[in-house]
Structures are given as C-alpha cells and as structure tokens.
Amino acid sequence: MWPESSESPQPLRSGLTTGCCATACCVAAVQALLKQRQPDKVEVHLPRGKTVELVIEGYHAIENGISASTIKDAGDDPDVTHGARVFVELRLVSNKGVSFKAAAGVGTVTREGLMLAVGEPAINPVPRKMMTEHLENAAYTYGYEGGFEVSVGIEKGDQIALKTMNPRLGILGGLSVLGTTGIVRPYSCAAYIASIHQGIDVARSNGIHHIAATTGSSSEAAIKAHYGLPEMALIEMGDFVGAVLKYLKKAPVNKLSICGGFGKLTKLANGHLDLNSRSSSIDFQHLALLAEQAGADRELSEWIKTANTSVQVLKACQLKGIDLAGIVCREALIKARSIVPEEVEVEIWAINRQGDFVGSASGETL
C-alpha cells in the first residue's frame, strides 16, 4: 500500500523499462552463445527508433545456456523496480521461434482480464516483441537456424511485487515485465497507469460491477469499509484520476466511487486530471470562490485566498458550518461526469488526514 503523494516537486530524469533491460540481457546472452563473447555493454533498438546502450553486469553458465543480467535504472519515475537486477536465461533449442518463461521473480497470470492468457508468464507483448526481434536479428547475423527459449527473471521480484498491484491483479509469484516504448518518462508512470487499466479489466472480467478508485491507503481503507468491497474492486489510482475516468470510456462499469484526500479532490474540482504537485497545485482563489458558493462571508473568503494549506481551509469552514468539502466533491463529480459514459454511475468521497469522510457527492446531489 502506498501513502498519499507529497506536494514537493522533484528533479526529473528519464530511465529504461524492464522490457528494455530484458532485451539488453537477450542481446548479451545471444552473443555469448553464438559469438563466444561477453560484451560489457550492448545496444537496444527501441520501438520508436531510438537506440540506447545498457551495461551488462554479469554472465554465468546455466544448463544448456547462459544467463546475463543488468541493473534497471528507472530514472526519477517512482518505480519499485528501480535498482533491481533483471536477468535472462537464454537457451538454444531446435524448434525455430522464441518461447518465453518466467524465471525467479517474474509472475504468472492466474486471472482472466489481462492481455495475457491464464498460465502465461507476465511478460507483456511489447517486451516480447522487442526480445524476439533482437534475437531473430542475431540469428540471421550469425547464421543460426534454431530457436530460443527465454526465461526472464528479476532478483527479489517476488518480494518487490508485494509493493505493487500484481497480487490484486492475479499476477502471482513476482513482477510483470512491462514497457511500450523502452523509455520510462519521469513521472509519466506508464507502468502505474497500465496497472490501473489492468485492475479495471480484471474486475470486469470477474463480474465486479462497482469499483472504487482511491488516491492513497487512507482513502482506500475508508471506502472499502463503507461498502465492504472485495480487494479486486479496489483500484489504486494514486494521482492518476484521469487514467481511471478516460479508461471507463473503453471499459465501463456500473458504478465508480472515487475516494481521495480533500486537498487532492480540490484539484479535480478545478479541472485537473493529474493530482500530483508536478502537474497541478491547490488553487486557493478557486477554493475561496467555492466557499462563497457554500455560504462563506467576505472575510472568510479573503482569508482562504492567503491560506497555506487545504487542511487549514477545511477546518476554518467546518468551524463556520460551511460544507466546503461537499461542494468540492460536487465540482469534482461534474468534472468526472464530463468524461465517463452516461451509463456509469459516479460518486465522489472526500476524507481528512485521519481517514474520516468529510464530504461526498453523487448524481442525486447535482
């Protein structure tokens, strides 16, 4: 489980996906097997045409093959696999083509709803395509006419996976090998957004029609207790409310409950779909306007414009009997309703720092 995100901006640096790292290991291992050399660095050609160079950390012989490894650098993306050792065990086989297996630390799909079949190793299509293309190019270059068995692993991946949504998605035993471009953009959170989409798909495929998307552990606990929702119905969206709302156009459910900290929801109420401080900030001018609509006098309204935190604003309004949280939820609901299909019932719930509900809005309140 993850905490509510910080409001402090951080410097940004790009990194490389797990799929890119696995491809680099394939490139190194196939050279070791077919060319009898073990390069310290290898080049990987990414799907959008860019070429990157990765350092190979080590090699060791395995039965009927060789293993090569690299250390993942995710840049400044908040990725749990940053610094993990990614490895590939590569074996030459007589049948042409490339087959994939999960080595230690990579999970196996156990539920319907993902882009991979039940029983398959959790290696997504784009990484599979990257590895296949690089291995086939090597086979052509070195005159090899057989095939390859690729086992992808991540050191301590079974432990790291407990910090991700994989167990809830039915990916058991380790992490997923992800990536669509090979590059991890700082705070793009492509892997995180992919997990949000997968969570919705898994819920739908398993007959769950009411999902709850939350910004943090406190909001998840609150909405789960309120409705008694199963784990599979809980979508850990973090700051990416837009990823949830937009995906429901493609994969609608009957009901969506959004639950988040009051400060985060003020941003959604102000029209923002990324609630992290790098993309949006709390607009106290807007909060003052909403407070006026809820009955705040001019003195309180002017004070709100100069407040330091949303917590201060909420407490000041509560002392005056002004339901600011309610009107914030209403405005957030209007924004959400403008995106999701009409058939999806939507409601918004706001919590305070203690995890207590302080406001809500549903279709009946609009």
Buried (B, 14 or more C-beta within 10 A) or exposed (E): EBEBBEBEEEEEEBBBBBBBBBBBBBBBBBBBBBEEEBBEEBEBBBBEEEEBEBEBBEBEEBEEBBBBBBBBBBBBBBBBBBEBBBBBBBBBBEEEEBBBBBBBBBBBBBBEBBEBEEEBBBBBEBBBBBBBBBBBEBBEEEEBEEBBBBBBBBBEBBEBBEEBBBBBBBBBBBBBBBBBBBBBBBBBBBBBBBBBBBBBBBBBBBEBEBBBBBBBBBBBBBBBEBBEBEEBBBBBBBBBBBBBBBBBEEEBBEBBBBBBBBBBBBBBBBBBBBBBBBBBBBBBEBBBBBBBEBBBEEEBBEBBBEBEEBBEBBEBBBEBEBBBBBBBBBBBBBBBBEBBEEEBBBBBBBBBEEBEBBBBBBEEEE
